[in-house]
Amino acid sequence: MTRQLYELCGADPARIFSPYCWRSRLALAHKGLSFESIPWRFTETARLAFAKHDKVPVLVDGAAVVVDSWTIAQHLDDAHPEGPSLLHGRPETYRFIAHWTDSVVSAGIARMIVSDIPALLDPVAQAYFVASREKRYGRKLAEMTADRDAFVLEFRRNLYPLRRTVEAQPFLGGAEPDYADHIVFGSFMWARVTSRFTLLAEDDAVAGWVERMLDLYGGMARATPAA
Amino acid sequence: MTRQLYELCGADPARIFSPYCWRSRLALAHKGLSFESIPWRFTETARLAFAKHDKVPVLVDGAAVVVDSWTIAQHLDDAHPEGPSLLHGRPETYRFIAHWTDSVVSAGIARMIVSDIPALLDPVAQAYFVASREKRYGRKLAEMTADRDAFVLEFRRNLYPLRRTVEAQPFLGGAEPDYADHIVFGSFMWARVTSRFTLLAEDDAVAGWVERMLDLYGGMARATPAA
């Protein structure tokens, strides 16, 4: 049975943009596991009924159906111990950086790119996305990102712990990447695929790390169409 | 030869308050290694000449003289592999949380407690501390902490990744603490020993984690006099 990863994409199925789907596809590539990408779009919850879940990523790996990027990473290490490790037998250690990423990196990126996302989507997904996000945030998407030229400076300051770490070593994992890198970089791919807004100064060590991540696994992330 | 840890203290040698010294003393306790605490005070650099260094912590462990808390943690795992692990053979993984702690936890705590530190010190150390910190920050210590009642709310929000992690598991290390816990908790001990200012709301999960840390290793941290 072919391994399959259900992934959120734009109208163009090559434009995979969910940060959580990126965590899982980078994790699969890290383990050296091939997979078929199954495009999935907002509102297509019926297509995930087999997984008893309503969100992607969903991984079908032989007889296993695994939902949630965190659980997928643990499954990949458990079911495929022969590949390079993602979590080094200590998933608890990676919880902190996942919460830092969600609250600092992803929340910060949302404030700068969310208004660029609708242009990527087909009309049905677009209508769902705009209505659900405007309800969640309590204002228009364009208002969310209106101050992004000022906010980006605060965002860059907030990346200090990431910057200092990748100044001292090539990856968060050390000399080689691990799931910590996949977690954080997934958010940068979300921005890269959906928006042309410049997040990082060229001379930022974080930008150098992004380039290294784009090169990994045969340039998988770099080959994905950017906005 | 007795194992010795040179540690920054107040006029009272029991009032050990440097966050970096706390990292090392918690690491020693975690490994189950006994040590003699050697009180050290600001300006006593001549007493560290044997270590070719001018700051504490300094660890004397048999023939080894080890400076810098980061190097001490690695030394303890390498030289004493029989004790519980601090870094699980992956020190690179702990760099990120060290930089997060320095920039978010310690920098935030400094803005709330630095003006309380001089009262802890003997006159010589006090004069040095006030002059050097006012030069570093470019203003009076009392001005640094003047807005702390407002700033503490921002500080608590910034602890979000720590809070979410210790809501899901007892320690940053998982079911048991590891050096990630020592890194972050060192800063909370710095505040506890030097200031009566309340950092955390009582119902904050971070406060529950602080209580668990105070109980570890026979209540070593709890037994240290608080401000």
Interface residues (C-beta under 8 A of the other chain):
Chain A: H88 R90 E92 T93 R95 F96 I97 H99 W100 S103 V104 Y160 P161 L162 R164 T165 A168 Q169 L172 G173 G174 A175 D178 A180
Chain B: H88 R90 E92 T93 R95 F96 I97 H99 W100 S103 V104 Y160 P161 L162 R164 T165 A168 Q169 L172 G173 G174 A175 D178 A180
